[in-house]
């Protein structure tokens, strides 16, 4: 169970003195063999306050047969997408936009503790996200828009790792009218510019994690194109796909009502728990080859018949 880890991460997220190093300290505390926790500080870009610093966190959790030790098991990437965890000075405490980072960090902490106790996954797991506490809030319909410390392509540079053989991208997705249930939903798979079917294995895994029928959400072709191209996007949840040829699935934390990412007190423990449990189970099963994000035969047929679609990544 991951309730303890979620509570510990949320306590840190609520602290006005939140930094990447404070989170890294918690992740290092179990002293699991081979685990690496790296923090890189990067100055904000305009139009945000360039005197502020954004902390990128990368956690590498080695598997028993993982690539980091020369093994053959595939590596799963867990990416926490967001603008910022806090919006000081306008808001006190962490905002709804933090959900994606809470989930991947809580999952990392659970996997690290399992590894420290002797329960390593087969494959490596690489977890990335960032920490930011001061961003702007811009009035917009249907909800106010949270600023971001850096452009999406810069985020991808730090958060999409070449070692990731498949990626789950977690993001708060409550500021829309397309999803009207409270909990977790998964997207169709995107890979190399192709928008592919929802992965059956992930549907099953989500049903096991929640005990309910799996929820999915729609994507348009433009949702898997670069964020700064002037086209409308669902949100940034699928942006890792423009920076990798690995399959990417978005995992949205959702609400029945339209909820701004800039709201405090709008993160729901049941959704966080379900998403974290899903992430941990995906990490275990993907490394064993029990979960596939795509039908490789269908992808090969699509590519042969219709050619590469990587122009949608540019």
C-alpha positions in Angstrom: 0.0 0.0 0.0 1.2 3.5 -0.8 -0.9 5.7 1.6 2.1 6.4 3.8 4.2 7.5 0.9 1.4 9.8 -0.5 1.0 11.4 2.9 4.8 12.0 3.3 5.1 13.5 -0.1 2.0 15.7 0.4 3.4 17.0 3.7 6.5 18.1 1.8 4.5 19.6 -1.0 2.5 21.8 1.5 5.7 23.3 3.0 6.5 26.9 1.9 10.2 25.9 1.9 9.7 23.1 -0.6 12.8 22.2 -2.7 13.9 19.4 -4.8 16.7 18.5 -2.3 14.2 18.1 0.5 12.3 15.6 -1.6 15.5 13.9 -2.6 16.4 13.5 1.1 13.2 11.6 1.7 13.8 9.4 -1.4 17.4 8.6 -0.3 16.4 7.8 3.3 15.6 4.0 2.7 19.2 3.6 1.4 18.2 1.0 -1.2 21.2 -0.4 -3.1 21.9 1.2 -6.4 19.2 3.8 -6.2 20.2 7.2 -7.6 18.4 10.5 -6.8 19.7 13.5 -8.8 18.6 17.1 -8.5 19.4 19.7 -11.1 18.6 23.4 -10.5 17.6 25.5 -13.5 16.6 29.2 -13.6 13.1 30.1 -14.6 12.5 31.4 -18.1 10.5 34.5 -19.0 7.7 35.5 -18.6 8.1 34.0 -15.1 10.5 35.5 -12.5 13.9 34.5 -13.8 15.5 35.0 -10.4 13.6 31.8 -9.3 14.9 28.2 -9.6 13.2 25.1 -10.8 14.5 21.8 -9.4 14.4 18.8 -11.8 14.4 15.4 -10.0 15.5 12.1 -11.6 15.2 8.9 -9.7 16.8 5.7 -11.0 15.6 2.5 -9.3 17.6 -0.5 -10.6 15.9 -3.8 -11.3 17.3 -7.3 -10.8 17.6 -7.7 -14.6 17.6 -4.0 -15.5 19.5 -2.3 -18.3 21.6 -0.3 -15.8 23.3 -3.5 -14.7 23.5 -5.0 -18.2 20.2 -6.9 -18.0 17.5 -7.4 -20.6 14.4 -6.3 -18.8 12.7 -3.1 -20.2 12.8 0.2 -18.4 9.6 2.0 -17.4 9.6 5.8 -17.2 7.2 7.6 -14.8 6.9 11.3 -15.5 5.1 13.8 -13.3 3.9 16.6 -15.5 2.9 20.0 -14.0 3.5 23.6 -14.0 4.3 24.0 -10.3 3.4 22.5 -6.9 2.7 25.9 -5.4 1.8 29.4 -6.6 3.3 31.6 -4.0 2.5 34.3 -2.9 -1.1 34.1 -4.3 -1.7 30.6 -2.8 -0.8 28.9 0.5 0.1 25.3 0.3 0.2 22.9 -2.7 -2.2 23.3 -5.6 -4.1 20.8 -7.6 -1.5 21.1 -10.4 0.9 19.1 -8.1 -1.0 15.8 -8.5 1.2 14.3 -11.2 4.4 14.9 -9.3 2.9 13.6 -6.0 2.0 10.3 -7.7 5.3 9.6 -9.4 7.3 10.6 -6.3 5.1 8.5 -4.0 5.5 5.6 -6.4 9.2 6.1 -6.4 9.3 6.1 -2.6 7.2 2.9 -2.4 9.4 1.1 -5.0 12.6 2.2 -3.2 11.3 0.9 0.1 10.4 -2.4 -1.5 13.9 -2.6 -3.1 15.5 -1.8 0.3 13.5 -4.7 1.8 14.7 -7.1 -1.0 11.7 -6.7 -3.3 13.3 -5.3 -6.5 11.3 -5.1 -9.7 12.8 -7.0 -12.7 13.4 -3.9 -14.8 14.7 -0.5 -14.0 12.3 2.3 -13.2 13.2 5.9 -14.0 11.1 8.6 -12.4 11.3 12.3 -13.3 9.5 15.5 -12.4 10.3 19.0 -11.3 9.7 21.2 -8.3 8.6 24.9 -8.6 6.9 27.1 -6.0 6.4 30.5 -7.6 4.5 30.9 -10.8 1.9 33.2 -12.2 -1.9 32.6 -12.4 -3.6 34.0 -15.5 -7.4 34.4 -15.6 -8.8 32.2 -18.4 -12.0 30.3 -19.2 -13.1 27.8 -18.1 -10.4 27.9 -15.4 -7.5 30.1 -14.5 -4.2 29.1 -16.1 -1.2 28.1 -14.0 2.1 29.4 -15.3 5.1 27.1 -15.8 8.7 27.9 -14.9 10.1 26.7 -18.2 8.9 25.9 -21.7 7.6 22.4 -22.4 10.5 21.5 -24.7 12.9 22.4 -21.9 10.9 20.3 -19.5 11.2 17.4 -22.0 15.0 17.8 -22.1 15.2 17.1 -18.4 12.3 14.7 -17.9 12.3 12.4 -20.9 15.2 10.0 -20.5 16.6 8.0 -23.4 16.6 4.9 -21.2 12.8 4.8 -21.0 11.4 2.0 -23.1 7.8 3.1 -22.3 6.4 6.1 -20.4 3.4 6.8 -18.2 2.9 10.5 -18.0 0.9 11.6 -15.0 -0.9 15.0 -14.9 -3.7 16.8 -13.2 -6.5 17.0 -15.8 -9.5 18.6 -13.9 -9.8 21.9 -15.9 -11.8 20.5 -18.8 -15.3 19.3 -19.6 -14.2 16.2 -21.5 -13.7 14.1 -18.3 -16.5 14.2 -15.8 -15.7 11.6 -13.2 -13.4 11.8 -10.1 -10.5 9.5 -10.2 -8.0 8.3 -12.8 -8.2 7.9 -16.6 -5.8 6.7 -19.2 -5.2 7.9 -22.8 -4.7 6.1 -26.0 -1.0 5.3 -26.6 1.1 7.7 -28.7 4.3 6.7 -30.4 6.4 8.4 -33.0 3.6 10.6 -34.2 1.0 7.9 -34.3 -2.1 8.0 -32.2 -2.7 4.3 -31.3 -5.5 2.3 -29.5 -5.8 2.3 -25.8 -3.5 -0.5 -24.4 -5.6 -3.5 -23.3 -3.0 -4.5 -20.7 -3.2 -1.0 -19.1 -7.0 -1.2 -19.0 -6.7 -4.4 -17.1 -4.1 -3.0 -14.8 -6.2 0.1 -14.0 -9.2 -2.0 -13.3 -7.2 -4.1 -10.8 -5.8 -1.0 -9.2 -9.1 0.8 -8.8 -11.6 -2.1 -8.5 -13.8 -0.3 -11.1 -14.2 -0.3 -14.9 -11.3 1.6 -16.4 -11.9 5.1 -17.6 -10.2 6.5 -20.7 -10.1 10.0 -22.3 -10.0 11.1 -25.9 -7.1 12.7 -27.7 -6.9 14.5 -31.0 -3.9 14.4 -33.3 -2.9 17.9 -32.3 -2.7 16.8 -28.7 0.5 14.8 -29.5 2.2 17.8 -31.3 4.6 20.3 -29.7 2.9 22.5 -27.1 4.2 25.8 -28.5 2.8 25.4 -32.1 -0.2 27.5 -31.6 -2.7 24.7 -31.7 -5.1 23.8 -28.9 -4.0 21.0 -26.6 -5.9 18.9 -24.0 -3.1 19.9 -21.6 0.6 19.0 -21.5 0.1 15.4 -20.4 1.2 14.0 -23.8 4.2 16.3 -24.3 6.8 13.6 -23.6 5.8 11.9 -26.8 7.3 14.7 -29.0 10.7 14.0 -27.4 10.9 10.2 -27.7 10.1 7.2 -29.9 9.0 5.2 -26.9 5.3 4.6 -26.5 3.7 7.2 -24.1 0.4 6.9 -22.2 -1.2 9.8 -20.3 -2.6 9.1 -16.8 -5.0 11.8 -15.9 -6.1 12.6 -12.4 -9.7 13.8 -12.8 -12.7 15.4 -11.2 -16.5 15.5 -11.9 -16.5 19.3 -11.8 -14.2 21.7 -13.6 -11.4 22.5 -11.1 -8.5 24.9 -11.6 -5.0 23.6 -11.3 -4.3 26.7 -9.2 -6.7 25.7 -6.5 -5.5 24.5 -3.1 -7.4 21.8 -1.2 -8.3 20.2 -4.6 -6.2 17.1 -4.6 -8.2 13.9 -3.8 -6.6 11.2 -1.7 -8.5 8.4 -3.4 -7.4 9.5 -6.9 -3.8 9.9 -5.7 -3.9 6.5 -4.1 -5.3 4.8 -7.2 -2.9 6.5 -9.5 0.1 5.6 -7.3 -1.0 2.0 -7.0 -1.4 1.8 -10.7 2.1 3.3 -11.2 3.7 0.8 -8.8 2.0 -2.2 -10.3 2.9 -1.1 -13.8 6.5 -0.8 -12.8 6.5 -4.4 -11.5 4.7 -5.9 -14.4 6.3 -4.0 -17.3 9.8 -5.1 -16.2 8.6 -8.7 -16.3 7.2 -8.3 -19.8 3.6 -8.7 -18.7 2.4 -5.3 -19.8 2.5 -4.0 -23.4 1.7 -0.4 -24.4 1.3 -1.2 -28.1 0.6 -4.0 -30.5 4.0 -4.1 -32.2 2.7 -6.0 -35.2 0.0 -3.4 -35.8 2.5 -0.6 -35.4 4.8 -2.2 -38.0 1.9 -2.6 -40.4 0.8 1.0 -40.0 4.4 2.3 -40.5 4.9 0.1 -43.6 1.6 1.1 -45.1 1.4 4.8 -44.2 5.0 5.7 -43.5 6.6 7.6 -40.6 4.5 10.2 -38.7 7.4 11.8 -36.9 6.5 15.2 -38.5 3.9 15.4 -35.8 6.7 15.5 -33.2 8.3 18.6 -34.8 
